[in-house]
Amino acid sequence: MEKLKILSAAAKYDAACTSSGVDRKSAPDGIGNSTACGICHSFAADGRCISLLKVLFSNACAYNCQYCVNRCTNDAPRASFTPRELADLTIQFYRRNYIEGLFLSSGILRNPDYTCEQLIETLRLLRQEYRFNGYIHVKAIPGADPALIAQLGMLADRMSVNIELPSEQSLNALAPNKSRNAILKPMTQIRDGISENRTDLVRYRHAPKFAPAGQSTQMIIGATPESDYQILRLSEALYRKYALKRVFFSAYMPVVESSLLPSLDTKPPLLREHRLYQADWLLRFYGFTAGEILDEANPNFNPFLDPKANWAVHHLDQFPVEVNTAPYEMLLRVPGVGVRSARRIIAARRTGSLDFDALKRMGVVLKRAQYFLLCRGKQADAARFRSDNMLQAVLSDKAAKMLAYPQGEQLSLFRDPGMITKEDVAQCLTGEL
């Protein structure tokens, strides 16, 4: 229990937990299952909250990454499981219905190869001896032998390799034991292994699966001076080159004192992390590119507007659009219209023209969308496309409430809310803020 307390606490800084993306039923001679509805505090279609055991194999680390609480020079309690202990712990938790899967990572114990061997043995015990068919997400160890990475991929559902920091310069400064090549090499191997395995599954129905839920990565935000534009361009390149399922962003939480890092009293940039996730969604599902969301002239996100609304108010020449004729790609760019509602619009207008009441029933957020849409050539009642009330529509909920706050009243979203006025909020549309 003491090991579990230490190693589960040490794992909390890893944000790369998500739905499984795997649909594997329990075998007659096994226990557990991994369903496509997801795990790790995800909600299934039937309303269930699904979770997993998120733990490190060991927090004893031979590396000295400045941002990491487990770095070798940090004075912290150390602990390590044996493969048998961790496998048994996972099964006991599963049998008690505490978890439905495992998220496993580790510090570098001795060296990358030895650490990877310990993870492989843990997963081998779970899969082959305990016959555990539940979801397992494991962190690949950069620098480990490719043969070991291949074995790990045959036992896990999802693999991930943390890219850690947004630039090679920052990685060299804060993580001297790691290198860009050591991180990208296993990412390339996992990508190629998944692609080859798909071909094998077409030819051979019962071929073993290699990381069937794909791979992901994580980078730390706020520990180094890179702009949001640099981070977003890197994310776009990772999706395109390595076919990642997700790029996770982790707002840097100061846990160790270092002259190379923000001071311990610095607050985590949670709003910035939130904006990056919003922009990431636009890259993955809305057809945006990083260069459309941000550019070198405007390299950071607007604190008041979400990325989609910010793009819309700076491209007013493209609005309003006629909802009954606009292409799907343009509908996705309208604030208040999501992927699901855009698909509903495309399907519904085949049988007749739509009005604003119909859009509301389809899930369109008219509070925001009405200023950018036309229905049968007309705008919504009382909506003026270039009027001041459009600002209220496109601002995020907390920022919109700012308009109703008297000057000087506290609002926790902002760095210094007592100094922000209504005029400041209005200037965000012209880029003068």
C-alpha positions in Angstrom: 0.0 0.0 0.0 2.9 2.3 0.7 4.3 1.7 -2.8 0.9 2.3 -4.3 0.5 5.6 -2.5 3.9 6.8 -3.8 3.7 5.5 -7.3 0.1 6.5 -8.0 0.8 10.1 -6.7 3.9 10.3 -9.0 1.7 9.3 -12.0 -0.7 12.2 -11.6 1.3 14.5 -13.8 0.8 12.3 -16.9 -2.3 13.6 -18.7 -2.4 11.1 -21.5 -5.4 9.1 -20.4 -8.4 8.9 -22.8 -11.0 6.5 -24.1 -9.6 3.2 -25.2 -10.8 3.1 -28.9 -10.8 -0.7 -28.6 -13.7 -3.1 -28.7 -12.6 -6.4 -27.4 -15.0 -8.8 -25.5 -14.0 -11.1 -22.7 -12.8 -14.5 -23.7 -14.5 -17.6 -22.2 -11.4 -18.5 -20.2 -10.4 -14.9 -19.3 -11.7 -11.9 -17.3 -12.2 -8.3 -18.2 -13.0 -6.6 -21.4 -12.1 -3.4 -23.3 -15.0 -1.6 -24.9 -15.0 1.3 -27.4 -16.9 3.5 -25.1 -13.7 4.3 -23.2 -11.9 4.2 -19.9 -10.2 6.5 -17.3 -13.0 8.6 -16.1 -14.9 8.6 -19.4 -18.6 8.2 -19.6 -20.0 5.3 -21.6 -23.1 5.5 -23.8 -25.2 3.9 -21.0 -24.0 6.6 -18.5 -21.3 4.5 -16.7 -18.2 6.2 -15.5 -15.2 4.0 -16.4 -11.8 4.3 -14.8 -8.4 2.7 -14.7 -5.5 2.2 -12.4 -2.9 4.9 -13.3 0.4 4.1 -11.8 4.2 4.1 -12.3 6.1 0.9 -12.2 8.9 2.8 -10.5 9.7 6.5 -9.6 13.4 5.8 -9.3 14.8 7.4 -12.3 18.4 7.6 -13.7 17.5 10.8 -15.7 17.7 14.4 -14.5 14.9 16.1 -16.3 14.5 19.5 -14.6 10.7 19.7 -14.8 10.1 16.2 -13.4 9.4 15.5 -9.7 11.0 12.1 -10.2 14.4 13.3 -11.4 17.4 11.6 -9.9 18.6 14.8 -8.0 15.2 15.4 -6.4 14.9 14.4 -2.7 11.7 12.3 -2.8 10.5 9.0 -1.5 11.3 6.2 -4.0 9.5 2.9 -4.6 9.3 0.2 -7.3 7.0 -2.7 -7.9 7.9 -6.1 -9.1 6.1 -7.3 -12.2 4.2 -9.9 -10.1 3.2 -7.3 -7.5 1.8 -4.9 -10.0 0.0 -7.6 -12.1 -1.6 -9.0 -8.9 -2.6 -5.5 -7.7 -4.3 -4.8 -11.0 -6.2 -8.0 -11.0 -7.3 -7.5 -7.4 -8.5 -4.0 -8.1 -10.4 -5.3 -11.2 -12.1 -8.1 -9.2 -13.3 -5.5 -6.7 -14.7 -3.4 -9.6 -12.4 -0.5 -8.8 -11.0 -0.3 -12.3 -11.5 -1.6 -15.8 -8.0 -1.1 -17.2 -4.4 -0.1 -16.5 -2.4 3.0 -17.4 1.3 2.1 -16.9 4.4 4.3 -17.1 7.7 4.3 -15.3 10.9 6.2 -14.5 14.1 4.9 -16.1 15.1 2.1 -13.7 18.8 1.4 -14.4 18.5 1.9 -18.1 15.8 2.0 -20.9 16.1 -1.7 -21.8 15.8 -3.0 -18.3 12.8 -0.8 -17.6 11.1 -1.9 -20.8 11.8 -5.6 -19.8 10.0 -5.0 -16.5 7.0 -3.5 -18.2 6.8 -6.4 -20.7 6.9 -8.9 -17.9 4.1 -7.1 -16.1 1.9 -7.1 -19.1 2.8 -10.7 -20.0 1.6 -11.8 -16.6 -1.6 -9.9 -17.0 -2.4 -11.1 -20.5 -1.1 -14.7 -20.5 -1.2 -15.9 -16.9 -4.2 -13.9 -15.5 -5.9 -13.9 -18.9 -6.8 -10.2 -18.5 -8.5 -8.8 -21.6 -9.1 -5.3 -20.3 -7.6 -2.1 -21.7 -3.9 -1.4 -21.1 -2.2 1.8 -22.0 1.6 1.7 -21.6 4.3 4.3 -22.1 7.1 3.2 -24.4 10.6 3.9 -23.1 12.6 6.1 -25.4 16.0 4.6 -26.0 14.9 1.0 -25.5 15.8 -1.7 -28.0 13.3 -1.8 -31.0 12.7 -5.5 -30.3 11.5 -4.7 -26.8 9.2 -1.9 -28.1 7.7 -4.5 -30.5 7.0 -6.9 -27.7 5.4 -4.2 -25.6 3.1 -3.2 -28.5 1.8 -6.8 -28.9 0.7 -6.8 -25.2 -0.8 -3.3 -24.9 -3.9 -1.6 -26.5 -2.4 1.8 -26.7 1.1 3.1 -26.6 2.5 6.5 -26.1 5.8 8.3 -26.2 6.0 11.7 -24.5 7.5 14.3 -26.7 7.8 16.3 -23.4 8.7 19.8 -24.7 7.7 21.8 -27.8 11.3 22.3 -29.2 14.6 20.5 -29.4 16.3 23.5 -27.8 14.1 23.3 -24.7 14.5 19.5 -24.5 18.3 19.9 -24.6 18.2 22.5 -21.8 15.7 20.8 -19.4 16.2 17.1 -20.3 19.8 16.5 -21.0 19.5 12.7 -20.9 16.8 12.7 -23.7 17.1 13.5 -27.3 14.8 14.3 -30.1 15.9 11.3 -32.1 15.4 8.9 -29.1 11.8 10.1 -28.8 10.8 10.1 -32.5 12.4 6.8 -33.2 9.9 4.7 -31.2 7.1 6.9 -32.4 8.1 5.9 -36.0 8.3 2.3 -35.0 4.9 2.3 -33.4 3.4 4.0 -36.4 4.9 1.5 -38.9 4.0 -1.4 -36.6 0.3 -0.4 -36.5 0.3 0.1 -40.3 1.9 -3.3 -41.0 -0.4 -5.0 -38.5 -3.5 -3.7 -40.3 -2.3 -5.4 -43.4 -1.7 -8.6 -41.6 -5.2 -8.6 -40.1 -6.6 -8.3 -43.6 -4.7 -11.4 -44.7 -4.9 -13.4 -41.5 -8.1 -13.1 -39.5 -6.5 -14.2 -36.2 -3.2 -12.4 -36.4 -2.1 -10.8 -33.1 -2.8 -7.1 -32.8 -0.2 -4.5 -32.4 -1.3 -1.4 -30.3 -4.8 -1.6 -31.8 -5.9 1.7 -30.1 -3.0 3.6 -31.7 -0.5 5.9 -30.1 -0.6 9.3 -28.4 1.9 11.8 -26.9 2.0 14.6 -24.4 3.9 17.9 -24.1 4.4 20.2 -21.2 3.0 23.8 -21.7 4.3 26.8 -19.9 7.7 25.6 -18.7 9.5 27.0 -21.8 9.0 30.2 -23.9 7.5 28.6 -27.1 4.4 30.4 -28.4 1.0 28.8 -28.9 1.6 29.0 -32.7 4.8 26.9 -32.4 3.0 24.3 -30.2 0.1 24.1 -32.6 2.3 23.7 -35.6 4.1 20.9 -33.9 0.8 19.2 -33.0 -0.3 19.4 -36.6 3.0 17.9 -37.8 2.7 15.0 -35.3 -0.8 14.2 -36.4 0.2 14.2 -40.1 3.6 12.4 -39.8 2.9 9.9 -37.0 -0.8 9.3 -37.3 -1.4 10.0 -33.6 -4.7 9.5 -32.0 -4.2 12.4 -29.6 -1.7 15.0 -28.6 -2.2 15.9 -24.9 -1.2 19.2 -23.4 -0.2 19.4 -19.7 0.0 22.8 -18.1 3.3 23.0 -16.2 2.8 22.7 -12.5 5.9 23.9 -10.6 7.0 21.0 -8.4 10.8 21.5 -8.2 13.0 24.6 -7.8 15.2 25.3 -10.8 16.7 28.4 -12.4 15.6 27.1 -15.8 11.9 26.9 -14.8 9.2 29.2 -13.6 9.2 29.9 -9.9 7.3 27.6 -7.5 4.6 30.3 -6.9 3.8 30.5 -10.6 0.2 29.4 -11.4 -0.3 26.7 -14.0 -1.4 28.1 -17.4 -4.7 26.3 -17.3 -6.5 28.7 -19.7 -3.7 28.3 -22.2 -4.0 24.5 -22.0 -7.8 24.8 -22.5 -7.3 27.0 -25.6 -4.8 24.5 -27.0 -7.3 21.6 -26.6 -10.0 23.7 -28.4 -7.6 24.4 -31.2 -6.5 20.8 -31.3 -10.2 19.9 -31.8 -10.4 22.3 -34.7 -7.4 20.6 -36.3 -8.8 17.1 -35.9 -12.5 17.5 -36.7 -13.2 21.0 -38.2 -10.8 21.2 -41.2 -8.7 24.0 -39.8 -4.9 24.3 -40.2 -2.5 25.7 -37.6 -1.8 28.7 -39.9 -5.5 29.6 -40.0 -5.9 29.6 -36.2 -2.7 31.4 -35.4 0.2 33.0 -37.3 3.5 34.7 -36.7 1.8 38.1 -36.4 -0.6 36.7 -33.8 1.3 33.8 -32.2 -0.8 33.4 -29.0 -4.5 32.7 -28.3 -6.9 35.4 -27.4 -7.8 35.0 -23.7 -11.4 36.2 -24.3 -12.3 34.3 -27.4 -12.1 30.6 -28.2 -10.0 29.9 -31.3 -13.0 29.3 -33.6 -14.8 32.5 -32.6 -11.6 34.4 -32.9 -11.1 33.2 -36.5 -14.7 34.1 -37.3 -14.6 37.7 -36.1 -11.4 38.2 -38.0 -13.0 36.8 -41.2 -16.3 38.7 -41.3 -16.0 38.9 -45.0 -17.0 35.2 -45.3 -20.2 35.7 -43.2 -23.1 35.4 -43.0 -23.6 32.1 -44.8 -26.9 30.7 -46.1 -27.6 27.5 -44.0 -29.6 25.9 -46.8 -26.8 26.0 -49.4 -23.5 26.4 -47.5 -21.1 23.5 -47.9 -20.4 21.3 -44.9 -16.9 22.6 -44.6 -18.2 26.2 -44.2 -20.9 25.2 -41.7 -18.2 23.8 -39.5 -16.6 27.2 -39.3 -19.7 28.9 -37.9 -19.4 29.6 -34.2 -22.1 27.6 -32.4 -22.3 24.8 -35.1 -20.5 21.6 -34.2 -19.7 18.4 -36.2 -22.9 16.6 -35.2 -25.2 19.6 -35.9 -23.5 20.3 -39.2 -24.2 16.7 -40.3 -27.8 17.1 -39.2 -28.2 20.2 -41.3 -26.8 18.5 -44.4 -29.2 15.6 -43.9 -32.3 17.6 -43.1 -32.0 20.2 -45.9 -32.3 17.4 -48.5 -36.0 17.2 -47.7 -36.8 20.9 -47.2 -35.5 24.4 -46.3 -34.5 25.1 -42.7 -35.4 28.0 -40.4 -33.9 29.1 -37.1 -36.3 27.0 -35.0 -35.2 23.9 -36.9 -31.6 24.7 -36.2 -32.2 25.1 -32.5 -33.8 21.6 -32.5 -30.8 20.2 -34.2 -28.5 21.4 -31.4 -27.1 24.6 -33.0 -26.2 27.2 -30.3 -28.2 30.1 -31.8 -26.9 32.5 -29.2 -23.6 32.4 -31.1 -24.6 31.1 -34.6 -27.4 33.5 -35.4 -25.0 36.4 -36.2 -23.2 34.3 -38.8 -26.1 32.5 -40.5 -28.9 33.2 -42.9 -32.0 31.1 -43.2 -33.9 31.5 -46.5 -31.9 34.7 -47.0 -32.9 36.3 -43.7 -31.1 36.7 -40.4 -32.7 36.0 -37.0 -35.0 38.5 -35.5 -33.2 41.3 -33.7 -29.8 40.0 -34.9 -27.6 42.6 -36.6 -24.5 41.1 -38.2 -22.1 43.9 -37.3 -23.8 45.1 -34.2 -22.3 45.3 -30.7 -24.3 42.4 -29.4 -22.3 40.0 -31.6 -19.4 40.5 -29.1 -21.6 39.1 -26.3 -22.4 36.1 -28.5 -18.9 35.0 -29.4 -17.3 35.6 -26.1 -16.8 32.6 -23.8 -19.3 32.3 -21.0 -17.0 33.7 -18.3 -15.7 36.5 -20.5 -19.3 37.4 -21.6 -20.2 37.8 -17.9 -17.4 40.3 -17.7 -19.7 42.8 -19.4 -22.1 42.7 -16.5 -19.4 43.0 -13.8 -18.6 46.4 -12.3 -15.0 47.6 -12.8 -12.7 46.3 -10.1 -14.8 43.2 -9.2 -12.8 39.9 -9.0 -13.1 37.4 -11.9 -10.8 34.4 -11.4 -10.4 33.7 -15.1 -8.0 36.5 -15.7 -4.5 37.2 -14.4 -5.4 40.6 -12.9 -9.2 40.9 -13.1 -9.4 44.0 -11.0 -7.6 45.9 -13.8 -9.8 44.8 -16.7 -12.6 47.0 -17.9 -15.5 46.7 -20.3 -13.5 48.7 -22.8 -10.7 46.1 -22.6 -13.1 43.4 -23.5 -14.4 45.3 -26.5 -10.9 45.9 -27.8 -10.3 42.1 -28.3 -12.3 42.2 -31.5 -9.9 44.7 -33.1 -6.7 43.1 -31.8 -5.8 46.1 -29.7 -5.9 44.4 -26.4 
